[in-house]
Amino acid sequence: MKIAAVSEDGITISQHFGRAPFYVVITVENGQIVGREVREKMGHAQFASREETHTPAEAAQGHGFDPAAQERHARMAASIADCDVLLAPGMGAGAYESLRRAGIRPILTEIANIEEAVRAVIAGEIEDHTEWLH
């Protein structure tokens, strides 16, 4: 199993999926952490020059469901396509659904330390705070 976490410092989970500059990817085998790597991540900075427009139907559906946003989410997730889980404290509902469709289980967690959050996933004790979606 591979568990990714969005991060700015390699130790803690960044506050928002879209703004984090990289992923920390933890490899778990037989309930033990056996590997750790840092991967580049596309983010809001790379997409800042693109204009966003929303139709009334897209606006009613929620943040991040328009076609341009879905493309951005897919590009952000491409470097963790081999991961089973993504840890973040917050993200838009569109990003959450894009990750799920890509076969990655997003978990919104209050646990700040990456290794502590990974241990909670391994133990089946992590809570997914979907009420934090925006």
N, CA, C and O of each residue as an XYZ file, in Angstrom:
536
protein
N       0.846     -1.174      0.000
C       0.000      0.000      0.000
C       0.890      1.235      0.000
O       1.927      1.272      0.662
N       0.465      2.245     -0.754
C       1.161      3.525     -0.749
C       0.187      4.602     -0.294
O      -0.949      4.681     -0.763
N       0.661      5.425      0.630
C      -0.137      6.505      1.191
C       0.590      7.813      0.916
O       1.745      7.984      1.308
N      -0.086      8.730      0.245
C       0.489     10.037     -0.060
C      -0.081     11.077      0.896
O      -1.221     10.967      1.348
N       0.726     12.081      1.194
C       0.275     13.217      1.993
C       0.778     14.483      1.323
O       1.924     14.538      0.877
N      -0.067     15.497      1.248
C       0.373     16.781      0.707
C       1.222     17.463      1.776
O       0.885     17.426      2.959
N       2.328     18.089      1.354
C       3.226     18.667      2.346
C       4.007     19.843      1.783
O       4.163     19.998      0.572
N       4.490     20.662      2.701
C       5.391     21.760      2.366
C       6.764     21.527      2.968
O       7.761     22.062      2.481
N       6.820     20.714      4.048
C       8.086     20.533      4.753
C       8.537     19.077      4.879
O       9.596     18.807      5.446
N       7.747     18.141      4.360
C       8.106     16.734      4.435
C       7.782     16.062      5.758
O       7.957     14.851      5.893
N       7.314     16.824      6.731
C       7.010     16.287      8.060
C       5.520     16.399      8.380
O       4.911     15.477      8.922
N       4.951     17.556      8.029
C       3.542     17.795      8.337
C       2.705     17.829      7.066
O       3.207     18.054      5.964
N       1.419     17.597      7.260
C       0.469     17.618      6.154
C       0.054     19.068      5.916
O      -0.382     19.751      6.843
N       0.189     19.536      4.676
C      -0.197     20.904      4.322
C      -1.683     21.119      4.540
O      -2.467     20.170      4.531
N      -2.057     22.354      4.732
C      -3.445     22.683      5.038
C      -4.414     22.492      3.879
O      -5.612     22.326      4.111
N      -3.937     22.510      2.648
C      -4.852     22.424      1.511
C      -4.212     21.653      0.360
O      -3.066     21.909     -0.008
N      -4.947     20.727     -0.192
C      -4.488     19.884     -1.297
C      -3.927     20.695     -2.456
O      -2.820     20.417     -2.920
N      -4.665     21.691     -2.934
C      -4.273     22.426     -4.135
C      -3.037     23.276     -3.979
O      -2.341     23.529     -4.962
N      -2.741     23.727     -2.773
C      -1.630     24.651     -2.570
C      -0.310     23.987     -2.210
O       0.740     24.621     -2.300
N      -0.343     22.740     -1.809
C       0.883     22.051     -1.385
C       1.839     21.877     -2.564
O       1.395     21.568     -3.670
N       3.148     22.071     -2.349
C       4.103     21.959     -3.449
C       4.542     20.533     -3.778
O       5.026     20.280     -4.881
N       4.382     19.596     -2.837
C       4.779     18.230     -3.135
C       4.010     17.219     -2.291
O       3.264     17.568     -1.376
N       4.226     15.951     -2.639
C       3.657     14.831     -1.901
C       4.778     14.100     -1.183
O       5.890     13.988     -1.700
N       4.481     13.607      0.002
C       5.325     12.627      0.663
C       4.589     11.309      0.487
O       3.432     11.183      0.891
N       5.252     10.325     -0.112
C       4.634      9.026     -0.372
C       5.289      7.997      0.537
O       6.499      7.779      0.486
N       4.469      7.372      1.364
C       4.914      6.361      2.322
C       4.478      4.992      1.809
O       3.307      4.787      1.488
N       5.424      4.059      1.734
C       5.111      2.687      1.340
C       4.956      1.844      2.598
O       5.798      1.868      3.495
N       3.842      1.090      2.637
C       3.521      0.252      3.792
C       3.422     -1.197      3.325
O       2.723     -1.507      2.360
N       4.128     -2.071      4.021
C       4.038     -3.512      3.754
C       3.871     -4.235      5.085
O       4.601     -3.973      6.041
N       2.915     -5.136      5.136
C       2.654     -5.916      6.348
C       2.491     -5.025      7.579
O       2.971     -5.352      8.664
N       1.804     -3.891      7.394
C       1.521     -2.990      8.502
C       2.698     -2.156      8.973
O       2.601     -1.486     10.001
N       3.809     -2.182      8.244
C       5.007     -1.436      8.627
C       5.395     -0.450      7.531
O       5.245     -0.739      6.344
N       5.895      0.714      7.936
C       6.420      1.693      6.982
C       7.771      1.193      6.499
O       8.696      1.008      7.290
N       7.879      0.974      5.181
C       9.121      0.427      4.618
C       9.784      1.362      3.605
O      10.888      1.085      3.134
N       9.117      2.460      3.270
C       9.707      3.384      2.306
C       9.078      4.756      2.397
O       7.950      4.924      2.859
N       9.855      5.744      1.936
C       9.382      7.133      1.964
C      10.048      7.871      0.817
O      11.256      7.755      0.612
N       9.261      8.626      0.071
C       9.819      9.437     -1.017
C       9.045     10.734     -1.140
O       7.907     10.838     -0.682
N       9.664     11.712     -1.755
C       9.028     13.001     -2.004
C       8.844     13.137     -3.507
O       9.766     12.888     -4.284
N       7.634     13.538     -3.906
C       7.325     13.714     -5.332
C       6.816     15.127     -5.577
O       6.100     15.698     -4.753
N       7.194     15.674     -6.713
C       6.696     16.990     -7.129
C       5.181     16.917     -7.334
O       4.640     15.874     -7.700
N       4.519     18.030     -7.095
C       3.067     18.096     -7.271
C       2.695     19.383     -7.977
O       3.151     20.467     -7.613
N       1.869     19.246     -8.981
C       1.307     20.442     -9.619
C       0.391     21.107     -8.590
O      -0.186     20.430     -7.740
N       0.260     22.412     -8.669
C      -0.586     23.115     -7.705
C      -1.178     24.370     -8.289
O      -1.047     24.644     -9.482
N      -1.830     25.131     -7.433
C      -2.489     26.359     -7.870
C      -1.536     27.303     -8.592
O      -1.946     27.987     -9.530
N      -0.278     27.355     -8.178
C       0.686     28.269     -8.801
C       0.868     27.967    -10.283
O       0.993     28.889    -11.089
N       0.885     26.688    -10.653
C       1.065     26.327    -12.062
C      -0.173     26.635    -12.895
O      -0.076     26.764    -14.115
N      -1.319     26.754    -12.263
C      -2.565     26.980    -12.994
C      -3.061     28.415    -12.882
O      -4.127     28.732    -13.412
N      -2.326     29.287    -12.213
C      -2.793     30.641    -11.923
C      -3.092     31.453    -13.177
O      -3.968     32.317    -13.155
N      -2.389     31.194    -14.256
C      -2.594     31.990    -15.462
C      -3.843     31.583    -16.240
O      -4.267     32.302    -17.144
N      -4.428     30.453    -15.901
C      -5.620     29.996    -16.617
C      -6.858     30.673    -16.060
O      -7.019     30.802    -14.846
N      -7.723     31.100    -16.952
C      -8.978     31.706    -16.522
C      -9.978     30.640    -16.145
O     -10.074     29.598    -16.793
N     -10.728     30.916    -15.081
C     -11.792     30.001    -14.691
C     -13.125     30.671    -14.969
O     -13.344     31.829    -14.614
N     -13.995     29.934    -15.600
C     -15.359     30.418    -15.801
C     -16.294     29.320    -15.347
O     -16.006     28.133    -15.503
N     -17.401     29.723    -14.790
C     -18.352     28.748    -14.280
C     -19.737     29.049    -14.847
O     -20.205     30.187    -14.808
N     -20.374     28.026    -15.367
C     -21.762     28.181    -15.780
C     -22.617     28.091    -14.523
O     -22.148     27.582    -13.505
N     -23.871     28.575    -14.565
C     -24.730     28.456    -13.385
C     -24.903     27.007    -12.928
O     -24.972     26.751    -11.726
N     -24.973     26.071    -13.848
C     -25.131     24.659    -13.470
C     -23.896     24.162    -12.732
O     -24.020     23.434    -11.747
N     -22.694     24.545    -13.197
C     -21.467     24.132    -12.527
C     -21.359     24.765    -11.151
O     -20.934     24.112    -10.198
N     -21.741     26.031    -11.039
C     -21.693     26.713     -9.752
C     -22.624     26.038     -8.746
O     -22.297     25.948     -7.563
N     -23.771     25.568     -9.207
C     -24.721     24.895     -8.318
C     -24.189     23.556     -7.846
O     -24.535     23.105     -6.754
N     -23.352     22.910     -8.650
C     -22.817     21.593     -8.306
C     -21.768     21.691     -7.208
O     -21.612     20.745     -6.436
N     -21.045     22.800     -7.113
C     -20.038     22.963     -6.080
C     -18.672     23.280     -6.650
O     -18.452     23.215     -7.859
N     -17.771     23.620     -5.769
C     -16.407     24.022     -6.110
C     -15.639     22.873     -6.749
O     -15.598     21.766     -6.212
N     -15.027     23.151     -7.911
C     -14.108     22.200     -8.506
C     -14.699     21.135     -9.395
O     -14.038     20.134     -9.674
N     -15.930     21.318     -9.851
C     -16.554     20.315    -10.709
C     -16.566     20.696    -12.182
O     -16.932     19.877    -13.025
N     -16.170     21.934    -12.510
C     -16.168     22.346    -13.904
C     -15.069     21.589    -14.653
O     -14.131     21.099    -14.025
N     -15.164     21.487    -15.971
C     -14.184     20.697    -16.735
C     -12.733     21.143    -16.542
O     -11.843     20.296    -16.457
N     -12.478     22.436    -16.471
C     -11.101     22.917    -16.276
C     -10.560     22.469    -14.921
O      -9.407     22.049    -14.815
N     -11.384     22.559    -13.900
C     -10.961     22.132    -12.562
C     -10.713     20.629    -12.531
O      -9.748     20.174    -11.917
N     -11.563     19.865    -13.178
C     -11.376     18.417    -13.215
C     -10.057     18.062    -13.899
O      -9.363     17.141    -13.469
N      -9.712     18.787    -14.959
C      -8.429     18.551    -15.630
C      -7.270     18.879    -14.696
O      -6.296     18.128    -14.644
N      -7.354     19.988    -13.955
C      -6.300     20.358    -13.000
C      -6.145     19.282    -11.926
O      -5.028     18.901    -11.575
N      -7.268     18.801    -11.413
C      -7.203     17.770    -10.372
C      -6.537     16.504    -10.901
O      -5.732     15.881    -10.207
N      -6.872     16.130    -12.119
C      -6.266     14.937    -12.716
C      -4.757     15.124    -12.859
O      -3.992     14.190    -12.617
N      -4.327     16.313    -13.248
C      -2.892     16.577    -13.394
C      -2.199     16.587    -12.036
O      -1.057     16.140    -11.922
N      -2.877     17.095    -11.003
C      -2.305     17.094     -9.655
C      -2.165     15.670     -9.119
O      -1.231     15.373     -8.373
N      -3.085     14.797     -9.495
C      -3.084     13.422     -8.990
C      -2.190     12.490     -9.807
O      -1.894     11.383     -9.358
N      -1.762     12.905    -10.975
C      -1.006     12.011    -11.868
C       0.244     11.427    -11.204
O       0.560     10.256    -11.415
N       0.946     12.213    -10.420
C       2.190     11.712     -9.833
C       1.964     10.773     -8.647
O       2.921     10.205     -8.121
N       0.714     10.605     -8.220
C       0.423      9.642     -7.147
C      -0.579      8.590     -7.617
O      -1.303      8.010     -6.808
N      -0.617      8.350     -8.913
C      -1.567      7.381     -9.476
C      -1.367      5.983     -8.902
O      -2.291      5.170     -8.922
N      -0.173      5.692     -8.392
C       0.103      4.375     -7.804
C      -0.232      4.312     -6.310
O       0.009      3.292     -5.665
N      -0.781      5.386     -5.766
C      -1.107      5.433     -4.339
C      -2.558      5.019     -4.090
O      -3.429      5.183     -4.944
N      -2.783      4.483     -2.909
C      -4.110      4.037     -2.509
C      -4.864      5.109     -1.743
O      -6.092      5.164     -1.802
N      -4.135      5.971     -1.017
C      -4.724      6.955     -0.112
C      -4.001      8.281     -0.292
O      -2.802      8.311     -0.569
N      -4.745      9.390     -0.130
C      -4.147     10.728     -0.061
C      -4.643     11.393      1.213
O      -5.848     11.453      1.456
N      -3.720     11.892      2.028
C      -4.044     12.585      3.263
C      -3.933     14.090      3.071
O      -2.938     14.587      2.543
N      -4.960     14.810      3.502
C      -4.968     16.272      3.457
C      -5.983     16.764      4.487
O      -6.959     16.065      4.758
N      -5.778     17.951      5.070
C      -6.783     18.481      5.985
C      -7.954     19.139      5.267
O      -9.042     19.250      5.832
N      -7.745     19.574      4.032
C      -8.815     20.251      3.326
C      -8.633     20.206      1.829
O      -7.515     20.118      1.320
N      -9.751     20.267      1.135
C      -9.763     20.342     -0.326
C     -11.191     20.623     -0.758
O     -12.125     20.516      0.036
N     -11.349     20.981     -2.009
C     -12.672     21.192     -2.556
C     -13.355     19.865     -2.859
O     -12.700     18.837     -3.033
N     -14.664     19.905     -2.918
C     -15.444     18.697     -3.198
C     -15.101     18.124     -4.570
O     -15.113     16.906     -4.747
N     -14.799     18.975     -5.533
C     -14.449     18.499     -6.868
C     -13.143     17.726     -6.870
O     -13.035     16.697     -7.536
N     -12.142     18.210     -6.128
C     -10.862     17.507     -6.023
C     -11.062     16.160     -5.341
O     -10.494     15.154     -5.766
N     -11.862     16.142     -4.293
C     -12.138     14.909     -3.554
C     -12.739     13.854     -4.486
O     -12.305     12.702     -4.494
N     -13.739     14.258     -5.266
C     -14.388     13.318     -6.188
C     -13.457     12.904     -7.324
O     -13.491     11.753     -7.759
N     -12.629     13.825     -7.811
C     -11.670     13.479     -8.865
C     -10.700     12.414     -8.382
O     -10.392     11.474     -9.115
N     -10.220     12.554     -7.161
C      -9.305     11.567     -6.597
C      -9.993     10.213     -6.456
O      -9.414      9.179     -6.788
N     -11.224     10.224     -5.964
C     -11.968      8.966     -5.815
C     -12.139      8.266     -7.167
O     -11.976      7.051     -7.271
N     -12.468      9.041     -8.189
C     -12.640      8.453     -9.527
C     -11.323      7.908    -10.076
O     -11.322      7.000    -10.908
N     -10.200      8.464     -9.607
C      -8.879      7.993    -10.044
C      -8.423      6.767     -9.249
O      -7.332      6.247     -9.481
N      -9.257      6.308     -8.314
C      -8.909      5.127     -7.527
C      -8.076      5.425     -6.298
O      -7.508      4.517     -5.692
N      -8.000      6.703     -5.925
C      -7.256      7.129     -4.740
C      -8.273      7.539     -3.677
O      -9.173      8.332     -3.950
N      -8.132      7.004     -2.477
C      -9.054      7.332     -1.382
C      -8.548      8.584     -0.670
O      -7.556      8.516      0.055
N      -9.213      9.730     -0.863
C      -8.802     10.930     -0.134
C      -9.344     10.851      1.295
O     -10.480     10.433      1.518
N      -8.521     11.255      2.249
C      -8.939     11.308      3.645
C      -8.612     12.698      4.167
O      -7.461     13.131      4.127
N      -9.630     13.393      4.658
C      -9.436     14.702      5.283
C      -9.221     14.456      6.771
O     -10.116     13.980      7.469
N      -8.032     14.783      7.244
C      -7.653     14.455      8.616
C      -7.209     15.678      9.406
O      -6.695     16.650      8.852
N      -7.422     15.601     10.712
C      -6.936     16.644     11.608
C      -5.521     16.344     12.104
O      -4.901     17.189     12.749
N      -5.007     15.151     11.809
C      -3.667     14.762     12.242
C      -2.638     15.499     11.380
O      -2.640     15.369     10.156
N      -1.769     16.266     12.019
C      -0.824     17.098     11.268
C       0.443     16.348     10.865
O       0.974     16.592      9.782
N       0.936     15.449     11.700
C       2.183     14.738     11.428
C       1.932     13.605     10.435
O       1.045     12.778     10.645
N       2.707     13.568      9.359
C       2.491     12.587      8.288
C       2.600     11.155      8.804
O       1.708     10.343      8.559
N       3.676     10.836      9.511
C       3.852      9.448      9.964
C       2.783      9.037     10.968
O       2.350      7.885     10.968
N       2.350      9.958     11.823
C       1.270      9.661     12.766
C      -0.033      9.366     12.013
O      -0.762      8.438     12.362
N      -0.315     10.162     10.981
C      -1.525      9.941     10.176
C      -1.453      8.610      9.436
O      -2.450      7.894      9.347
N      -0.280      8.277      8.906
C      -0.110      6.992      8.214
C      -0.345      5.839      9.182
O      -1.005      4.861      8.831
N       0.192      5.945     10.403
C      -0.034      4.890     11.393
C      -1.524      4.743     11.712
O      -2.004      3.632     11.936
N      -2.255      5.860     11.732
C      -3.700      5.807     11.975
C      -4.423      5.117     10.820
O      -5.388      4.386     11.044
N      -3.965      5.342      9.587
C      -4.546      4.651      8.424
C      -4.289      3.157      8.548
O      -5.202      2.350      8.371
N      -3.047      2.787      8.852
C      -2.678      1.372      8.984
C      -3.542      0.691     10.041
O      -3.984     -0.443      9.852
N      -3.780      1.382     11.151
C      -4.554      0.819     12.261
C      -6.063      0.859     12.015
O      -6.842      0.300     12.787
N      -6.468      1.532     10.919
C      -7.899      1.667     10.637
C      -8.594      2.614     11.591
O      -9.801      2.510     11.806
N      -7.835      3.544     12.170
C      -8.374      4.455     13.179
C      -8.473      5.906     12.707
O      -8.766      6.795     13.507
N      -8.237      6.152     11.437
C      -8.288      7.531     10.943
C      -9.722      7.878     10.566
O     -10.464      7.042     10.049
N     -10.095      9.112     10.830
C     -11.431      9.584     10.499
C     -11.350     10.493      9.269
O     -10.465     11.344      9.179
N     -12.274     10.310      8.326
C     -12.342     11.149      7.132
C     -13.378     12.237      7.389
O     -14.578     11.964      7.430
N     -12.912     13.464      7.561
C     -13.783     14.597      7.886
C     -14.357     15.235      6.604
O     -13.984     16.346      6.227
N     -15.251     14.519      5.962
C     -15.845     15.040      4.722
C     -16.651     16.314      4.952
O     -16.949     17.032      3.998
N     -17.004     16.603      6.191
C     -17.709     17.864      6.483
C     -16.818     19.068      6.237
O     -17.314     20.194      6.197
N     -15.502     18.862      6.068
C     -14.574     19.955      5.794
C     -14.458     20.257      4.306
O     -13.771     21.207      3.929
N     -15.111     19.476      3.452
C     -15.052     19.755      2.011
C     -15.673     21.122      1.735
O     -16.623     21.535      2.399
N     -15.120     21.810      0.748
C     -15.702     23.105      0.358
C     -15.837     23.165     -1.145
O     -16.306     24.168     -1.682
